[in-house]
Amino acid sequence: MKELTNTKIEQLVKKLNKCEKNEKTGVSKIHKTEIEEELKKNYFSKKAVLGIDIYRYSQYPLLEQTLIPYLFKRLYYTTIDNCLVNEPFLFPSITVENFNEYFIDRGDGGFQIFDTPFQALVFAIYFQANIKRYNCSKDFLKDTKNVVGEITLRYSLTYDDIYSYSHHIPKHVINNHYGPSIINNARIMAKDKLDRFLIDDNTVSWFNEEINGIENLQIINTDNFNRFNFLKQYKKKNNKIQTVLFKKIDKNILTVDLLKIGEIKSKFDTLSINNLHIQTVMSSGDNNSSGEIFTISLGNLNSEGITPTLQNL
């Protein structure tokens, strides 16, 4: 994704100001549209944004609040490692640094940017698996759990345009990400009062177009990966599709439930919100083949609360 820089923005502003001199003729509006089209073509990209938030973080006592950003980062980096080791086919040539570059940190959570909703969903499954392991296990982050206790997460997933803006300060280059996909994700998450996994209609449409519906996650495996166009972009190592979550035997994804539950009215836009619930079975061992067995629920089936709490956003 090409980054907007200070120099490019200054050029666009000067170009717009020149056009403003002819505002009465309507030329200004035409040029403004042209510049917007140029921005969308060269700097905006359709990306999936996964929002992750530790539920009711503000209600924790001071000591627990202090430890939660540390806990989140431990879970975050463990999840990255899980995805890179277990799902190299879905995350080809991606490093920890790549994840960091496209992560917007909020302390008790944040927003992770992905190329596709499929990658975002896989990351969410592994993240929730680590939450389950943390809440149940006697050894995984045991000392922190003894202080903080069990935690619950809520998630949101959106698919829309984003852009990157790079600006310089002495000895540093700061990369930030903006756009509708991030804005909508934050709005959905901010008004959800429960620990759910909420997704927008764009995400639902993407899964409909690419895998004939998100419910098909239950039947996808390495035998039928080649049927789906978006998966053909990923390179195979040694002519093998390396994946743990979608292997042919020992099925991991048990159920997928999708419910349309309400709308968010945001300024001039209306976002349709869907509630996603996925159950999977995973292991804490290497390559998901040994160790403790966990049944993981990503999201829940509670459909209440969305319309009255979100309609006035």
N, C-alpha and C positions, 0 to 999 in steps of 0.2 A: 504494500500500500504506500503510495507516494505521499510524502509529508508536506503540509503547508508550512512555510517558513515566514519569518518577519519580512524578508525582502519581497516575497511573492504577494503577501497581503498588502504591503505598501504600494506595490504596482497596481493591484486591483482597485485600491481606494483612490489613487490618483486618476485612474481610468474612469471611475465612476464620477468623480468630481468634475472632470472635463465634460462628461455627458450631461451633468446637471444644468449647464449653461443653456441647453436646448430643451429644458423641461416642458415649456409651453407647447412645443411641437410634438411631444410624446416620444421623442427619440430616447430620452433618458430611460423610460420604462423598457424600451426595446433592448437597450444596451445592458440594463440590469438583468433582464432575462437571459441574454447571451452569456453574461458572466456567471450567472447561477448554473447554466448548463455546462459551462467550462469547468466549474468547480466540481459538479457532480460527475462529469466524465473523467476528470483527471485525478481527483483527490478523494472522492467518496467511494466507499466499497460496502457491499452488503455483508454484514458480519453478524454472527450470533453472539449475544451477550448473556452470560450466566451470572445472575446475582445470587450471592450467598450471604446469609445474615444469621448470627447467633441470636436465637429467639429470646426476647426480653432481657437483652444485655443491660439496659439502663437500670433494671430492677435488682441487679446483683449488688452486694455490698462492695465497699471500696477495694478491699484486698482482692476479691474475686475479679472485679472489673480490671484491675491492674494485670492480672495473670492471663486474662482471656485473649488479648492480642498475641501473646507468646504461644498460647495453646492453639489458636487458630493457625498461626504460621507453621507450627509443627505438623498439624493435620494437613495443611496445604501442601507442604513439601513432600510429605509422605504420599499424598495423592498423586502428585506429579510423578514421583518415582514409580508408583504403581502403573500409571498410564504408559510411561516410557518403556517399562520392562515388560508388562503384560500385553500392551496394545501397540506394538511398534508399527503395525500396518496402518493403523488409524492416525498415528502421530509420527509420520516419517520425517527424519532429519530435523526434529524439533528438540530443543535443549531446555534446560531449566531457565536459562537466560531469556529464551523466547517467551516462556510463560510469564516471567517477571516483567518483561517489556510491555506485555499486553494485559497487565493486571492493575486495576485501580484499587488501591488499598484503603479500607475504611476502619481498620483496627479490629473490629468485631466481625469483619467480613470484607466484602468487596465485589468487584465486577471483573470477571475474566472474559476476555474477548477470544472468540474462536472463528475459524473460517466457516464452519458449518454447524447447524444445530445438532447434528449427529455426534460430533466431537464433544460439544458442550454437554450433551446428555450422558455420554460415556463418562466424562469427568465427574459429573454430579453423582452418578452411581457409585463410583469409586470413593468419592468424598463421603457419601453417606455410609458406605461400608466401613470407613475408618471411624466415623462417628459411632456406629454400632459397636465396633471393636473397642473403642474407648469406653463407652458406657458399660460394656459387659465384661471386658477382659480384666484379669488380675495383674497383668504385667505391662500392657501398653499405656505409657504415660501415667503410670499408677500414682506417682507422687503428686502430680498436678491434679489428678482426679480426686485425691483425698482432700484437697483444699477446695477446688471449684465445684466438685460434684458432677452429676450427669448434666449434659447439655442437649439442647434441641435446636435444629436449624430450620430455616425456611429458605426457599429458593424461588427464583423467577427466571424465565428464559424468553428473550425477545430476539427478533431477527429483522434488522433494518439497516439503514445507512449509518456509517460512522466515518470520521476522518481523524487524522493525526496532525497535531500542531507542534512543531519543533522550534524552541526558542533557546537562545544562548544567554547564560550568565557567566561571569568569570570562571574559567576552567571547567565549565560544565555545559552539557547539552541536555535540556529537559524535554522529554517527549510526553505529551498528554493526548488523550483521546476524547473525542466529543461526538455528538450526533444523536439522532432520534432513537437509535437502538438502546443507547445508554440512558437517555432521558426517560424513555418509556419504562425501561426496566426499573429504574429508581422509583418512579411513580407507582408502579404496581406493588413493589415490595413495601414501600412506605405505608401504604394503606391496608395491607393485609394484616389482620389481627390474629391470624392463626399460623400454625407451623405447616404450611402447605408448599406445593410446587406449582406455581402458576405460570402459564405460558400464553403468549399472545396468538392472535389468529394467523399472523405471518409465519410463525413457527409451525402451526398446524398445517398450513398450506404447503410449506416446504416439505414436510414429511409426506403429505398426500401426493405431491408431485414426484418425489424421489423414491419412496419405498411403498407407495400405495396405502399410506396411512401409518400413523405412529404405532397403532396396535400390532403392526407386522413385526415389531421388534421381537415379539415372542417366537417368530418362526424363522428369523434371519440367522443363517450360519454360514460357514465357509463354503458350503456346497452351492449356495445361491448368491454369494457376494457379487459375482460377475454379472448378475442380472441388472444391477443398479448402476446407472451411469456415473453418479457422483463418486462411487467407490473406485471406478476405473482410473482415476487420476493418481491414486496411491501406488507407489512402486512396490513390487514384491521382492523379497530377499530369497535368493535360491529358489525362485518360482513357487514360494510358499506364502500363504496368507497367515501371518502370525498374529493371532488374537486368542485371548482367554475367554472373554465375555461371550463371544459368538462362535465357539467351537462346536463341532458336529455332535459330540457326545457330552453327557453330563450337562444337560441344559441349565443355564444360569438364570435367564429371565423367565419368571413364572407367569406373571400377570401384568397387563397394561390396561389401565382404565382412564378414559378421558371424558370429562364432563364440562360442558359450557355453563358457567355459573354467574356471569354478570358482565357489566360494562363499566369502564372508567371514562368519565367525561372530563377531558383535560383541555381547557381553553377551547380551541376550535375543533379538536379531534375527539373521536370516541374510539376507545380501545375495547375490543371484546376479549374477555378473560376466560381462560379454560383451566380447569383443575386437573392436574396429572398425578396419577398414582401408579408406581411401579414396584413390584416385588421381585427380588432376586435372591439367589442363594450363592454365597461366595465363601472362600476359605482364606484364612490369614497366612497360609503357607506359601512357599515359592510357587509361582505360576498357577496359583489357585488350586493346587493339587494335594496339599497336605495342610496340617495345622487345624486350628479351630474352625468349625463350620458355623456360619451366621446366615440367618434369613433377614434380609434388609428391606425395609419399606421406605421408599423415596416419596415424600409427600403423604397425603392422607385423603380419605374420601369425604371429608366434611365439606359440604357445599354451602353452608350457612355463612352469613356475615359479609359476603362480597358486595351485594347491591346497596344496602344501607350505609356501609362504611366507605364506599368508593364513589358514589354517584356525584358527589359535590367537589371532587378533586379539581 
